[in-house]
Amino acid sequence: MDSTESHIRIRPYGSSDAGETLRIFQDAITVTAAADYTPEQVSAWARPDSRDLDGWDRAMLGRRSYVALIGDDIAGFSDVSADGYVDMMFVSPRFARRGVARELLTFLEALVRRNSAKRLSANVSITARPFFEAMGFRVDAEQHPVTGGVIMTNFHMTKDLDEEGESEGSCVV
C-alpha cells in the first residue's frame, strides 16, 4: 500500500455531503465512463439538469452510504444493503487510480460479513467491470437496462463471501 492509500478514511454519509457526492457521481459518468458509453448514454445516465439535491440526499440517506476521504476532500462514495447489494460506487476523476474504490469495497465487504451476508452483488458499468473482476466478482449476466429512454449496458456481478475470509484495509468509520 502506498502512502496515498494509507490516508483514505471512510465515514458514514451525511446530508452535508450531498452536493459533493452528486458532483462526483456526475463527473465520474461524464469524464470517466464517457470512454465506454456514447454521449447519448452518458447524458441519460448523468442527467445533470434534472437531478434534485434534496432527492439525492434522501436517497443517499435511505441507503447505508459512506464517503471516502483523502485529506478533507471527498474522493468517492458507495453504499451497501444488509444483504450485500452495492447500489452505487463512484470515485471522483481527480482521485482515480489511488485506491479509493478498493478501500470502499473492502470496507463494505467487512461490513456485510459482520451482518452474516453470504455475497456481495452489484449492477456494474462497462467502465467498472475490470475493477470488480480484480476484486473477486464474477459476471452473472450482461444486462441492457433502459435509462432515460436510452438502452445501456451493464453487468450483474456477484462475489461469494466465504465463512472465514477477512478483508484487509485501512478504513476508519
Salt bridges, closest charged atoms under 4 A:
GLU5 OE1 - ARG102 NH2 2.33
ASP17 OD2 - ARG11 NH1 2.77
GLU20 OE1 - ARG23 NH2 2.99
ASP73 OD2 - ARG94 NH2 3.42
ASP79 OD2 - ARG63 NE 2.95
ASP87 OD2 - ARG63 NH1 3.53
GLU103 OE2 - ARG102 NH1 3.50
GLU109 OE2 - ARG113 NH2 2.73
GLU109 OE1 - LYS159 NZ 2.84
GLU133 OE2 - ARG129 NE 2.97
ASP140 OD1 - ARG138 NE 3.12
GLU142 OE2 - HIS144 NE2 2.94
ASP160 OD1 - ARG119 NH2 2.82
ASP160 OD2 - ARG138 NH1 3.32
ASP162 OD1 - ARG113 NH1 3.42
GLU163 OE2 - LYS118 NZ 3.15
